[in-house]
């Protein structure tokens, strides 16, 4: 899976604990705190995967939200865009499923530090 420069930078911040949650204001005014899971790059656009949390900081249903992630890497706050195109949403969902498969594989199989041919 390939990541844009912006996605790589943001994912590094997430992994380092610098950016763990974000507040999302829904259309009806409710504010939901969400854990940031990852920023994916799909068809040259970045998307953020959010895990909505309840008031106790938990998620009991496993649902995630996808938004377009718009950030130029500056000190300005990133913007989130609604994904209205079904095909675009499906592509992001499939990319997230592939990411989860990769993470699960990495957890199941401990890869050696050196390359498969024994070289470092």
Phi and psi restraints in degrees (range 20) as a CNS / XPLOR table:
assign (resid 1 and name C) (resid 2 and name N)
       (resid 2 and name CA) (resid 2 and name C) 1.0 -102.0 20.0 2
assign (resid 2 and name N) (resid 2 and name CA)
       (resid 2 and name C) (resid 3 and name N) 1.0 147.4 20.0 2
assign (resid 2 and name C) (resid 3 and name N)
       (resid 3 and name CA) (resid 3 and name C) 1.0 -126.5 20.0 2
assign (resid 3 and name N) (resid 3 and name CA)
       (resid 3 and name C) (resid 4 and name N) 1.0 143.2 20.0 2
assign (resid 3 and name C) (resid 4 and name N)
       (resid 4 and name CA) (resid 4 and name C) 1.0 -69.3 20.0 2
assign (resid 4 and name N) (resid 4 and name CA)
       (resid 4 and name C) (resid 5 and name N) 1.0 170.3 20.0 2
assign (resid 4 and name C) (resid 5 and name N)
       (resid 5 and name CA) (resid 5 and name C) 1.0 -60.7 20.0 2
assign (resid 5 and name N) (resid 5 and name CA)
       (resid 5 and name C) (resid 6 and name N) 1.0 -43.5 20.0 2
assign (resid 5 and name C) (resid 6 and name N)
       (resid 6 and name CA) (resid 6 and name C) 1.0 -63.6 20.0 2
assign (resid 6 and name N) (resid 6 and name CA)
       (resid 6 and name C) (resid 7 and name N) 1.0 -45.3 20.0 2
assign (resid 6 and name C) (resid 7 and name N)
       (resid 7 and name CA) (resid 7 and name C) 1.0 -62.2 20.0 2
assign (resid 7 and name N) (resid 7 and name CA)
       (resid 7 and name C) (resid 8 and name N) 1.0 -42.6 20.0 2
assign (resid 7 and name C) (resid 8 and name N)
       (resid 8 and name CA) (resid 8 and name C) 1.0 -62.4 20.0 2
assign (resid 8 and name N) (resid 8 and name CA)
       (resid 8 and name C) (resid 9 and name N) 1.0 -43.6 20.0 2
assign (resid 8 and name C) (resid 9 and name N)
       (resid 9 and name CA) (resid 9 and name C) 1.0 -62.6 20.0 2
assign (resid 9 and name N) (resid 9 and name CA)
       (resid 9 and name C) (resid 10 and name N) 1.0 -45.6 20.0 2
assign (resid 9 and name C) (resid 10 and name N)
       (resid 10 and name CA) (resid 10 and name C) 1.0 -66.3 20.0 2
assign (resid 10 and name N) (resid 10 and name CA)
       (resid 10 and name C) (resid 11 and name N) 1.0 -42.1 20.0 2
assign (resid 10 and name C) (resid 11 and name N)
       (resid 11 and name CA) (resid 11 and name C) 1.0 -64.2 20.0 2
assign (resid 11 and name N) (resid 11 and name CA)
       (resid 11 and name C) (resid 12 and name N) 1.0 -33.6 20.0 2
assign (resid 11 and name C) (resid 12 and name N)
       (resid 12 and name CA) (resid 12 and name C) 1.0 -64.4 20.0 2
assign (resid 12 and name N) (resid 12 and name CA)
       (resid 12 and name C) (resid 13 and name N) 1.0 -41.9 20.0 2
assign (resid 12 and name C) (resid 13 and name N)
       (resid 13 and name CA) (resid 13 and name C) 1.0 -62.6 20.0 2
assign (resid 13 and name N) (resid 13 and name CA)
       (resid 13 and name C) (resid 14 and name N) 1.0 -39.8 20.0 2
assign (resid 13 and name C) (resid 14 and name N)
       (resid 14 and name CA) (resid 14 and name C) 1.0 -64.9 20.0 2
assign (resid 14 and name N) (resid 14 and name CA)
       (resid 14 and name C) (resid 15 and name N) 1.0 -48.3 20.0 2
assign (resid 14 and name C) (resid 15 and name N)
       (resid 15 and name CA) (resid 15 and name C) 1.0 -61.7 20.0 2
assign (resid 15 and name N) (resid 15 and name CA)
       (resid 15 and name C) (resid 16 and name N) 1.0 -33.6 20.0 2
assign (resid 15 and name C) (resid 16 and name N)
       (resid 16 and name CA) (resid 16 and name C) 1.0 -84.7 20.0 2
assign (resid 16 and name N) (resid 16 and name CA)
       (resid 16 and name C) (resid 17 and name N) 1.0 2.2 20.0 2
assign (resid 16 and name C) (resid 17 and name N)
       (resid 17 and name CA) (resid 17 and name C) 1.0 76.5 20.0 2
assign (resid 17 and name N) (resid 17 and name CA)
       (resid 17 and name C) (resid 18 and name N) 1.0 12.9 20.0 2
assign (resid 17 and name C) (resid 18 and name N)
       (resid 18 and name CA) (resid 18 and name C) 1.0 -79.3 20.0 2
assign (resid 18 and name N) (resid 18 and name CA)
       (resid 18 and name C) (resid 19 and name N) 1.0 -26.5 20.0 2
assign (resid 18 and name C) (resid 19 and name N)
       (resid 19 and name CA) (resid 19 and name C) 1.0 -140.8 20.0 2
assign (resid 19 and name N) (resid 19 and name CA)
       (resid 19 and name C) (resid 20 and name N) 1.0 96.9 20.0 2
assign (resid 19 and name C) (resid 20 and name N)
       (resid 20 and name CA) (resid 20 and name C) 1.0 -107.8 20.0 2
assign (resid 20 and name N) (resid 20 and name CA)
       (resid 20 and name C) (resid 21 and name N) 1.0 -32.1 20.0 2
assign (resid 20 and name C) (resid 21 and name N)
       (resid 21 and name CA) (resid 21 and name C) 1.0 -136.5 20.0 2
assign (resid 21 and name N) (resid 21 and name CA)
       (resid 21 and name C) (resid 22 and name N) 1.0 164.0 20.0 2
assign (resid 21 and name C) (resid 22 and name N)
       (resid 22 and name CA) (resid 22 and name C) 1.0 -146.5 20.0 2
assign (resid 22 and name N) (resid 22 and name CA)
       (resid 22 and name C) (resid 23 and name N) 1.0 147.1 20.0 2
assign (resid 22 and name C) (resid 23 and name N)
       (resid 23 and name CA) (resid 23 and name C) 1.0 -97.1 20.0 2
assign (resid 23 and name N) (resid 23 and name CA)
       (resid 23 and name C) (resid 24 and name N) 1.0 132.3 20.0 2
assign (resid 23 and name C) (resid 24 and name N)
       (resid 24 and name CA) (resid 24 and name C) 1.0 -115.2 20.0 2
assign (resid 24 and name N) (resid 24 and name CA)
       (resid 24 and name C) (resid 25 and name N) 1.0 128.8 20.0 2
assign (resid 24 and name C) (resid 25 and name N)
       (resid 25 and name CA) (resid 25 and name C) 1.0 -95.8 20.0 2
assign (resid 25 and name N) (resid 25 and name CA)
       (resid 25 and name C) (resid 26 and name N) 1.0 119.3 20.0 2
assign (resid 25 and name C) (resid 26 and name N)
       (resid 26 and name CA) (resid 26 and name C) 1.0 -79.2 20.0 2
assign (resid 26 and name N) (resid 26 and name CA)
       (resid 26 and name C) (resid 27 and name N) 1.0 167.5 20.0 2
assign (resid 26 and name C) (resid 27 and name N)
       (resid 27 and name CA) (resid 27 and name C) 1.0 -55.0 20.0 2
assign (resid 27 and name N) (resid 27 and name CA)
       (resid 27 and name C) (resid 28 and name N) 1.0 -35.4 20.0 2
assign (resid 27 and name C) (resid 28 and name N)
       (resid 28 and name CA) (resid 28 and name C) 1.0 -90.3 20.0 2
assign (resid 28 and name N) (resid 28 and name CA)
       (resid 28 and name C) (resid 29 and name N) 1.0 12.5 20.0 2
assign (resid 28 and name C) (resid 29 and name N)
       (resid 29 and name CA) (resid 29 and name C) 1.0 94.4 20.0 2
assign (resid 29 and name N) (resid 29 and name CA)
       (resid 29 and name C) (resid 30 and name N) 1.0 -12.2 20.0 2
assign (resid 29 and name C) (resid 30 and name N)
       (resid 30 and name CA) (resid 30 and name C) 1.0 -67.1 20.0 2
assign (resid 30 and name N) (resid 30 and name CA)
       (resid 30 and name C) (resid 31 and name N) 1.0 137.6 20.0 2
assign (resid 30 and name C) (resid 31 and name N)
       (resid 31 and name CA) (resid 31 and name C) 1.0 -104.6 20.0 2
assign (resid 31 and name N) (resid 31 and name CA)
       (resid 31 and name C) (resid 32 and name N) 1.0 128.3 20.0 2
assign (resid 31 and name C) (resid 32 and name N)
       (resid 32 and name CA) (resid 32 and name C) 1.0 -119.2 20.0 2
assign (resid 32 and name N) (resid 32 and name CA)
       (resid 32 and name C) (resid 33 and name N) 1.0 128.9 20.0 2
assign (resid 32 and name C) (resid 33 and name N)
       (resid 33 and name CA) (resid 33 and name C) 1.0 -83.5 20.0 2
assign (resid 33 and name N) (resid 33 and name CA)
       (resid 33 and name C) (resid 34 and name N) 1.0 132.7 20.0 2
assign (resid 33 and name C) (resid 34 and name N)
       (resid 34 and name CA) (resid 34 and name C) 1.0 -128.0 20.0 2
assign (resid 34 and name N) (resid 34 and name CA)
       (resid 34 and name C) (resid 35 and name N) 1.0 139.6 20.0 2
assign (resid 34 and name C) (resid 35 and name N)
       (resid 35 and name CA) (resid 35 and name C) 1.0 -79.7 20.0 2
assign (resid 35 and name N) (resid 35 and name CA)
       (resid 35 and name C) (resid 36 and name N) 1.0 136.9 20.0 2
assign (resid 35 and name C) (resid 36 and name N)
       (resid 36 and name CA) (resid 36 and name C) 1.0 -87.6 20.0 2
assign (resid 36 and name N) (resid 36 and name CA)
       (resid 36 and name C) (resid 37 and name N) 1.0 121.4 20.0 2
assign (resid 36 and name C) (resid 37 and name N)
       (resid 37 and name CA) (resid 37 and name C) 1.0 -90.0 20.0 2
assign (resid 37 and name N) (resid 37 and name CA)
       (resid 37 and name C) (resid 38 and name N) 1.0 -51.0 20.0 2
assign (resid 37 and name C) (resid 38 and name N)
       (resid 38 and name CA) (resid 38 and name C) 1.0 -169.6 20.0 2
assign (resid 38 and name N) (resid 38 and name CA)
       (resid 38 and name C) (resid 39 and name N) 1.0 158.6 20.0 2
assign (resid 38 and name C) (resid 39 and name N)
       (resid 39 and name CA) (resid 39 and name C) 1.0 -111.1 20.0 2
assign (resid 39 and name N) (resid 39 and name CA)
       (resid 39 and name C) (resid 40 and name N) 1.0 121.4 20.0 2
assign (resid 39 and name C) (resid 40 and name N)
       (resid 40 and name CA) (resid 40 and name C) 1.0 -104.3 20.0 2
assign (resid 40 and name N) (resid 40 and name CA)
       (resid 40 and name C) (resid 41 and name N) 1.0 152.4 20.0 2
assign (resid 40 and name C) (resid 41 and name N)
       (resid 41 and name CA) (resid 41 and name C) 1.0 -112.6 20.0 2
assign (resid 41 and name N) (resid 41 and name CA)
       (resid 41 and name C) (resid 42 and name N) 1.0 122.5 20.0 2
assign (resid 41 and name C) (resid 42 and name N)
       (resid 42 and name CA) (resid 42 and name C) 1.0 -132.7 20.0 2
assign (resid 42 and name N) (resid 42 and name CA)
       (resid 42 and name C) (resid 43 and name N) 1.0 123.0 20.0 2
assign (resid 42 and name C) (resid 43 and name N)
       (resid 43 and name CA) (resid 43 and name C) 1.0 50.9 20.0 2
assign (resid 43 and name N) (resid 43 and name CA)
       (resid 43 and name C) (resid 44 and name N) 1.0 46.8 20.0 2
assign (resid 43 and name C) (resid 44 and name N)
       (resid 44 and name CA) (resid 44 and name C) 1.0 66.2 20.0 2
assign (resid 44 and name N) (resid 44 and name CA)
       (resid 44 and name C) (resid 45 and name N) 1.0 16.6 20.0 2
assign (resid 44 and name C) (resid 45 and name N)
       (resid 45 and name CA) (resid 45 and name C) 1.0 -123.9 20.0 2
assign (resid 45 and name N) (resid 45 and name CA)
       (resid 45 and name C) (resid 46 and name N) 1.0 150.4 20.0 2
assign (resid 45 and name C) (resid 46 and name N)
       (resid 46 and name CA) (resid 46 and name C) 1.0 -98.3 20.0 2
assign (resid 46 and name N) (resid 46 and name CA)
       (resid 46 and name C) (resid 47 and name N) 1.0 143.7 20.0 2
assign (resid 46 and name C) (resid 47 and name N)
       (resid 47 and name CA) (resid 47 and name C) 1.0 -136.2 20.0 2
assign (resid 47 and name N) (resid 47 and name CA)
       (resid 47 and name C) (resid 48 and name N) 1.0 141.7 20.0 2
assign (resid 47 and name C) (resid 48 and name N)
       (resid 48 and name CA) (resid 48 and name C) 1.0 -105.0 20.0 2
assign (resid 48 and name N) (resid 48 and name CA)
       (resid 48 and name C) (resid 49 and name N) 1.0 142.0 20.0 2
assign (resid 48 and name C) (resid 49 and name N)
       (resid 49 and name CA) (resid 49 and name C) 1.0 -109.4 20.0 2
assign (resid 49 and name N) (resid 49 and name CA)
       (resid 49 and name C) (resid 50 and name N) 1.0 120.4 20.0 2
assign (resid 49 and name C) (resid 50 and name N)
       (resid 50 and name CA) (resid 50 and name C) 1.0 -116.3 20.0 2
assign (resid 50 and name N) (resid 50 and name CA)
       (resid 50 and name C) (resid 51 and name N) 1.0 141.9 20.0 2
assign (resid 50 and name C) (resid 51 and name N)
       (resid 51 and name CA) (resid 51 and name C) 1.0 -109.7 20.0 2
assign (resid 51 and name N) (resid 51 and name CA)
       (resid 51 and name C) (resid 52 and name N) 1.0 106.1 20.0 2
assign (resid 51 and name C) (resid 52 and name N)
       (resid 52 and name CA) (resid 52 and name C) 1.0 -65.8 20.0 2
assign (resid 52 and name N) (resid 52 and name CA)
       (resid 52 and name C) (resid 53 and name N) 1.0 137.7 20.0 2
assign (resid 52 and name C) (resid 53 and name N)
       (resid 53 and name CA) (resid 53 and name C) 1.0 -114.9 20.0 2
assign (resid 53 and name N) (resid 53 and name CA)
       (resid 53 and name C) (resid 54 and name N) 1.0 148.2 20.0 2
assign (resid 53 and name C) (resid 54 and name N)
       (resid 54 and name CA) (resid 54 and name C) 1.0 -82.4 20.0 2
assign (resid 54 and name N) (resid 54 and name CA)
       (resid 54 and name C) (resid 55 and name N) 1.0 -176.0 20.0 2
assign (resid 54 and name C) (resid 55 and name N)
       (resid 55 and name CA) (resid 55 and name C) 1.0 -64.4 20.0 2
assign (resid 55 and name N) (resid 55 and name CA)
       (resid 55 and name C) (resid 56 and name N) 1.0 -16.7 20.0 2
assign (resid 55 and name C) (resid 56 and name N)
       (resid 56 and name CA) (resid 56 and name C) 1.0 -95.8 20.0 2
assign (resid 56 and name N) (resid 56 and name CA)
       (resid 56 and name C) (resid 57 and name N) 1.0 6.1 20.0 2
assign (resid 56 and name C) (resid 57 and name N)
       (resid 57 and name CA) (resid 57 and name C) 1.0 77.3 20.0 2
assign (resid 57 and name N) (resid 57 and name CA)
       (resid 57 and name C) (resid 58 and name N) 1.0 24.8 20.0 2
assign (resid 57 and name C) (resid 58 and name N)
       (resid 58 and name CA) (resid 58 and name C) 1.0 -116.4 20.0 2
assign (resid 58 and name N) (resid 58 and name CA)
       (resid 58 and name C) (resid 59 and name N) 1.0 157.7 20.0 2
assign (resid 58 and name C) (resid 59 and name N)
       (resid 59 and name CA) (resid 59 and name C) 1.0 -129.4 20.0 2
assign (resid 59 and name N) (resid 59 and name CA)
       (resid 59 and name C) (resid 60 and name N) 1.0 119.1 20.0 2
assign (resid 59 and name C) (resid 60 and name N)
       (resid 60 and name CA) (resid 60 and name C) 1.0 -102.4 20.0 2
assign (resid 60 and name N) (resid 60 and name CA)
       (resid 60 and name C) (resid 61 and name N) 1.0 -14.0 20.0 2
assign (resid 60 and name C) (resid 61 and name N)
       (resid 61 and name CA) (resid 61 and name C) 1.0 -106.1 20.0 2
assign (resid 61 and name N) (resid 61 and name CA)
       (resid 61 and name C) (resid 62 and name N) 1.0 -10.5 20.0 2
assign (resid 61 and name C) (resid 62 and name N)
       (resid 62 and name CA) (resid 62 and name C) 1.0 76.3 20.0 2
assign (resid 62 and name N) (resid 62 and name CA)
       (resid 62 and name C) (resid 63 and name N) 1.0 3.3 20.0 2
assign (resid 62 and name C) (resid 63 and name N)
       (resid 63 and name CA) (resid 63 and name C) 1.0 -70.0 20.0 2
assign (resid 63 and name N) (resid 63 and name CA)
       (resid 63 and name C) (resid 64 and name N) 1.0 142.9 20.0 2
assign (resid 63 and name C) (resid 64 and name N)
       (resid 64 and name CA) (resid 64 and name C) 1.0 -122.5 20.0 2
assign (resid 64 and name N) (resid 64 and name CA)
       (resid 64 and name C) (resid 65 and name N) 1.0 158.3 20.0 2
assign (resid 64 and name C) (resid 65 and name N)
       (resid 65 and name CA) (resid 65 and name C) 1.0 -115.3 20.0 2
assign (resid 65 and name N) (resid 65 and name CA)
       (resid 65 and name C) (resid 66 and name N) 1.0 140.8 20.0 2
assign (resid 65 and name C) (resid 66 and name N)
       (resid 66 and name CA) (resid 66 and name C) 1.0 -112.4 20.0 2
assign (resid 66 and name N) (resid 66 and name CA)
       (resid 66 and name C) (resid 67 and name N) 1.0 134.0 20.0 2
assign (resid 66 and name C) (resid 67 and name N)
       (resid 67 and name CA) (resid 67 and name C) 1.0 -136.1 20.0 2
assign (resid 67 and name N) (resid 67 and name CA)
       (resid 67 and name C) (resid 68 and name N) 1.0 150.9 20.0 2
assign (resid 67 and name C) (resid 68 and name N)
       (resid 68 and name CA) (resid 68 and name C) 1.0 -67.6 20.0 2
assign (resid 68 and name N) (resid 68 and name CA)
       (resid 68 and name C) (resid 69 and name N) 1.0 138.3 20.0 2
assign (resid 68 and name C) (resid 69 and name N)
       (resid 69 and name CA) (resid 69 and name C) 1.0 -109.5 20.0 2
assign (resid 69 and name N) (resid 69 and name CA)
       (resid 69 and name C) (resid 70 and name N) 1.0 114.8 20.0 2
assign (resid 69 and name C) (resid 70 and name N)
       (resid 70 and name CA) (resid 70 and name C) 1.0 -117.1 20.0 2
assign (resid 70 and name N) (resid 70 and name CA)
       (resid 70 and name C) (resid 71 and name N) 1.0 111.1 20.0 2
assign (resid 70 and name C) (resid 71 and name N)
       (resid 71 and name CA) (resid 71 and name C) 1.0 -154.3 20.0 2
assign (resid 71 and name N) (resid 71 and name CA)
       (resid 71 and name C) (resid 72 and name N) 1.0 137.3 20.0 2
assign (resid 71 and name C) (resid 72 and name N)
       (resid 72 and name CA) (resid 72 and name C) 1.0 -98.1 20.0 2
assign (resid 72 and name N) (resid 72 and name CA)
       (resid 72 and name C) (resid 73 and name N) 1.0 5.3 20.0 2
assign (resid 72 and name C) (resid 73 and name N)
       (resid 73 and name CA) (resid 73 and name C) 1.0 85.2 20.0 2
assign (resid 73 and name N) (resid 73 and name CA)
       (resid 73 and name C) (resid 74 and name N) 1.0 0.1 20.0 2
assign (resid 73 and name C) (resid 74 and name N)
       (resid 74 and name CA) (resid 74 and name C) 1.0 -85.2 20.0 2
assign (resid 74 and name N) (resid 74 and name CA)
       (resid 74 and name C) (resid 75 and name N) 1.0 -170.9 20.0 2
assign (resid 74 and name C) (resid 75 and name N)
       (resid 75 and name CA) (resid 75 and name C) 1.0 -76.1 20.0 2
assign (resid 75 and name N) (resid 75 and name CA)
       (resid 75 and name C) (resid 76 and name N) 1.0 -10.0 20.0 2
assign (resid 75 and name C) (resid 76 and name N)
       (resid 76 and name CA) (resid 76 and name C) 1.0 -65.6 20.0 2
assign (resid 76 and name N) (resid 76 and name CA)
       (resid 76 and name C) (resid 77 and name N) 1.0 151.5 20.0 2
assign (resid 76 and name C) (resid 77 and name N)
       (resid 77 and name CA) (resid 77 and name C) 1.0 -69.4 20.0 2
assign (resid 77 and name N) (resid 77 and name CA)
       (resid 77 and name C) (resid 78 and name N) 1.0 139.8 20.0 2
assign (resid 77 and name C) (resid 78 and name N)
       (resid 78 and name CA) (resid 78 and name C) 1.0 -64.8 20.0 2
assign (resid 78 and name N) (resid 78 and name CA)
       (resid 78 and name C) (resid 79 and name N) 1.0 156.4 20.0 2
assign (resid 78 and name C) (resid 79 and name N)
       (resid 79 and name CA) (resid 79 and name C) 1.0 -111.0 20.0 2
assign (resid 79 and name N) (resid 79 and name CA)
       (resid 79 and name C) (resid 80 and name N) 1.0 151.7 20.0 2
assign (resid 79 and name C) (resid 80 and name N)
       (resid 80 and name CA) (resid 80 and name C) 1.0 -114.3 20.0 2
assign (resid 80 and name N) (resid 80 and name CA)
       (resid 80 and name C) (resid 81 and name N) 1.0 134.8 20.0 2
assign (resid 80 and name C) (resid 81 and name N)
       (resid 81 and name CA) (resid 81 and name C) 1.0 -115.0 20.0 2
assign (resid 81 and name N) (resid 81 and name CA)
       (resid 81 and name C) (resid 82 and name N) 1.0 141.0 20.0 2
assign (resid 81 and name C) (resid 82 and name N)
       (resid 82 and name CA) (resid 82 and name C) 1.0 -72.0 20.0 2
assign (resid 82 and name N) (resid 82 and name CA)
       (resid 82 and name C) (resid 83 and name N) 1.0 138.0 20.0 2
assign (resid 82 and name C) (resid 83 and name N)
       (resid 83 and name CA) (resid 83 and name C) 1.0 -96.4 20.0 2
assign (resid 83 and name N) (resid 83 and name CA)
       (resid 83 and name C) (resid 84 and name N) 1.0 106.8 20.0 2
assign (resid 83 and name C) (resid 84 and name N)
       (resid 84 and name CA) (resid 84 and name C) 1.0 -97.7 20.0 2
assign (resid 84 and name N) (resid 84 and name CA)
       (resid 84 and name C) (resid 85 and name N) 1.0 -18.8 20.0 2
assign (resid 84 and name C) (resid 85 and name N)
       (resid 85 and name CA) (resid 85 and name C) 1.0 -85.3 20.0 2
assign (resid 85 and name N) (resid 85 and name CA)
       (resid 85 and name C) (resid 86 and name N) 1.0 123.5 20.0 2
assign (resid 85 and name C) (resid 86 and name N)
       (resid 86 and name CA) (resid 86 and name C) 1.0 -60.6 20.0 2
assign (resid 86 and name N) (resid 86 and name CA)
       (resid 86 and name C) (resid 87 and name N) 1.0 -40.4 20.0 2
assign (resid 86 and name C) (resid 87 and name N)
       (resid 87 and name CA) (resid 87 and name C) 1.0 -66.9 20.0 2
assign (resid 87 and name N) (resid 87 and name CA)
       (resid 87 and name C) (resid 88 and name N) 1.0 -39.7 20.0 2
assign (resid 87 and name C) (resid 88 and name N)
       (resid 88 and name CA) (resid 88 and name C) 1.0 -63.9 20.0 2
assign (resid 88 and name N) (resid 88 and name CA)
       (resid 88 and name C) (resid 89 and name N) 1.0 -44.9 20.0 2
assign (resid 88 and name C) (resid 89 and name N)
       (resid 89 and name CA) (resid 89 and name C) 1.0 -60.9 20.0 2
assign (resid 89 and name N) (resid 89 and name CA)
       (resid 89 and name C) (resid 90 and name N) 1.0 -43.7 20.0 2
assign (resid 89 and name C) (resid 90 and name N)
       (resid 90 and name CA) (resid 90 and name C) 1.0 -62.8 20.0 2
assign (resid 90 and name N) (resid 90 and name CA)
       (resid 90 and name C) (resid 91 and name N) 1.0 -39.4 20.0 2
assign (resid 90 and name C) (resid 91 and name N)
       (resid 91 and name CA) (resid 91 and name C) 1.0 -64.1 20.0 2
assign (resid 91 and name N) (resid 91 and name CA)
       (resid 91 and name C) (resid 92 and name N) 1.0 -40.1 20.0 2
assign (resid 91 and name C) (resid 92 and name N)
       (resid 92 and name CA) (resid 92 and name C) 1.0 -67.5 20.0 2
assign (resid 92 and name N) (resid 92 and name CA)
       (resid 92 and name C) (resid 93 and name N) 1.0 -42.4 20.0 2
assign (resid 92 and name C) (resid 93 and name N)
       (resid 93 and name CA) (resid 93 and name C) 1.0 -60.5 20.0 2
assign (resid 93 and name N) (resid 93 and name CA)
       (resid 93 and name C) (resid 94 and name N) 1.0 -43.5 20.0 2
assign (resid 93 and name C) (resid 94 and name N)
       (resid 94 and name CA) (resid 94 and name C) 1.0 -65.5 20.0 2
assign (resid 94 and name N) (resid 94 and name CA)
       (resid 94 and name C) (resid 95 and name N) 1.0 -39.8 20.0 2
assign (resid 94 and name C) (resid 95 and name N)
       (resid 95 and name CA) (resid 95 and name C) 1.0 -63.3 20.0 2
assign (resid 95 and name N) (resid 95 and name CA)
       (resid 95 and name C) (resid 96 and name N) 1.0 -38.4 20.0 2
assign (resid 95 and name C) (resid 96 and name N)
       (resid 96 and name CA) (resid 96 and name C) 1.0 -66.6 20.0 2
assign (resid 96 and name N) (resid 96 and name CA)
       (resid 96 and name C) (resid 97 and name N) 1.0 -41.0 20.0 2
assign (resid 96 and name C) (resid 97 and name N)
       (resid 97 and name CA) (resid 97 and name C) 1.0 -60.1 20.0 2
assign (resid 97 and name N) (resid 97 and name CA)
       (resid 97 and name C) (resid 98 and name N) 1.0 -42.5 20.0 2
assign (resid 97 and name C) (resid 98 and name N)
       (resid 98 and name CA) (resid 98 and name C) 1.0 -62.9 20.0 2
assign (resid 98 and name N) (resid 98 and name CA)
       (resid 98 and name C) (resid 99 and name N) 1.0 -41.2 20.0 2
assign (resid 98 and name C) (resid 99 and name N)
       (resid 99 and name CA) (resid 99 and name C) 1.0 -60.0 20.0 2
assign (resid 99 and name N) (resid 99 and name CA)
       (resid 99 and name C) (resid 100 and name N) 1.0 -46.2 20.0 2
assign (resid 99 and name C) (resid 100 and name N)
       (resid 100 and name CA) (resid 100 and name C) 1.0 -61.7 20.0 2
assign (resid 100 and name N) (resid 100 and name CA)
       (resid 100 and name C) (resid 101 and name N) 1.0 -40.0 20.0 2
assign (resid 100 and name C) (resid 101 and name N)
       (resid 101 and name CA) (resid 101 and name C) 1.0 -61.0 20.0 2
assign (resid 101 and name N) (resid 101 and name CA)
       (resid 101 and name C) (resid 102 and name N) 1.0 -42.7 20.0 2
assign (resid 101 and name C) (resid 102 and name N)
       (resid 102 and name CA) (resid 102 and name C) 1.0 -62.8 20.0 2
assign (resid 102 and name N) (resid 102 and name CA)
       (resid 102 and name C) (resid 103 and name N) 1.0 -44.2 20.0 2
assign (resid 102 and name C) (resid 103 and name N)
       (resid 103 and name CA) (resid 103 and name C) 1.0 -64.0 20.0 2
assign (resid 103 and name N) (resid 103 and name CA)
       (resid 103 and name C) (resid 104 and name N) 1.0 -44.3 20.0 2
assign (resid 103 and name C) (resid 104 and name N)
       (resid 104 and name CA) (resid 104 and name C) 1.0 -62.9 20.0 2
assign (resid 104 and name N) (resid 104 and name CA)
       (resid 104 and name C) (resid 105 and name N) 1.0 -42.0 20.0 2
assign (resid 104 and name C) (resid 105 and name N)
       (resid 105 and name CA) (resid 105 and name C) 1.0 -62.7 20.0 2
assign (resid 105 and name N) (resid 105 and name CA)
       (resid 105 and name C) (resid 106 and name N) 1.0 -44.9 20.0 2
assign (resid 105 and name C) (resid 106 and name N)
       (resid 106 and name CA) (resid 106 and name C) 1.0 -61.8 20.0 2
assign (resid 106 and name N) (resid 106 and name CA)
       (resid 106 and name C) (resid 107 and name N) 1.0 -34.4 20.0 2
assign (resid 106 and name C) (resid 107 and name N)
       (resid 107 and name CA) (resid 107 and name C) 1.0 -74.4 20.0 2
assign (resid 107 and name N) (resid 107 and name CA)
       (resid 107 and name C) (resid 108 and name N) 1.0 -32.2 20.0 2
assign (resid 107 and name C) (resid 108 and name N)
       (resid 108 and name CA) (resid 108 and name C) 1.0 -78.7 20.0 2
assign (resid 108 and name N) (resid 108 and name CA)
       (resid 108 and name C) (resid 109 and name N) 1.0 -35.4 20.0 2
assign (resid 108 and name C) (resid 109 and name N)
       (resid 109 and name CA) (resid 109 and name C) 1.0 -114.8 20.0 2
assign (resid 109 and name N) (resid 109 and name CA)
       (resid 109 and name C) (resid 110 and name N) 1.0 117.0 20.0 2
assign (resid 109 and name C) (resid 110 and name N)
       (resid 110 and name CA) (resid 110 and name C) 1.0 -85.8 20.0 2
assign (resid 110 and name N) (resid 110 and name CA)
       (resid 110 and name C) (resid 111 and name N) 1.0 110.7 20.0 2
assign (resid 110 and name C) (resid 111 and name N)
       (resid 111 and name CA) (resid 111 and name C) 1.0 -82.0 20.0 2
assign (resid 111 and name N) (resid 111 and name CA)
       (resid 111 and name C) (resid 112 and name N) 1.0 145.4 20.0 2
assign (resid 111 and name C) (resid 112 and name N)
       (resid 112 and name CA) (resid 112 and name C) 1.0 -67.7 20.0 2
assign (resid 112 and name N) (resid 112 and name CA)
       (resid 112 and name C) (resid 113 and name N) 1.0 154.1 20.0 2
assign (resid 112 and name C) (resid 113 and name N)
       (resid 113 and name CA) (resid 113 and name C) 1.0 -64.4 20.0 2
assign (resid 113 and name N) (resid 113 and name CA)
       (resid 113 and name C) (resid 114 and name N) 1.0 -38.1 20.0 2
assign (resid 113 and name C) (resid 114 and name N)
       (resid 114 and name CA) (resid 114 and name C) 1.0 -87.3 20.0 2
assign (resid 114 and name N) (resid 114 and name CA)
       (resid 114 and name C) (resid 115 and name N) 1.0 169.2 20.0 2
assign (resid 114 and name C) (resid 115 and name N)
       (resid 115 and name CA) (resid 115 and name C) 1.0 -62.8 20.0 2
assign (resid 115 and name N) (resid 115 and name CA)
       (resid 115 and name C) (resid 116 and name N) 1.0 166.6 20.0 2
assign (resid 115 and name C) (resid 116 and name N)
       (resid 116 and name CA) (resid 116 and name C) 1.0 -64.0 20.0 2
assign (resid 116 and name N) (resid 116 and name CA)
       (resid 116 and name C) (resid 117 and name N) 1.0 -24.1 20.0 2
assign (resid 116 and name C) (resid 117 and name N)
       (resid 117 and name CA) (resid 117 and name C) 1.0 -89.4 20.0 2
assign (resid 117 and name N) (resid 117 and name CA)
       (resid 117 and name C) (resid 118 and name N) 1.0 7.9 20.0 2
assign (resid 117 and name C) (resid 118 and name N)
       (resid 118 and name CA) (resid 118 and name C) 1.0 90.4 20.0 2
assign (resid 118 and name N) (resid 118 and name CA)
       (resid 118 and name C) (resid 119 and name N) 1.0 -5.8 20.0 2
assign (resid 118 and name C) (resid 119 and name N)
       (resid 119 and name CA) (resid 119 and name C) 1.0 -90.4 20.0 2
assign (resid 119 and name N) (resid 119 and name CA)
       (resid 119 and name C) (resid 120 and name N) 1.0 152.6 20.0 2
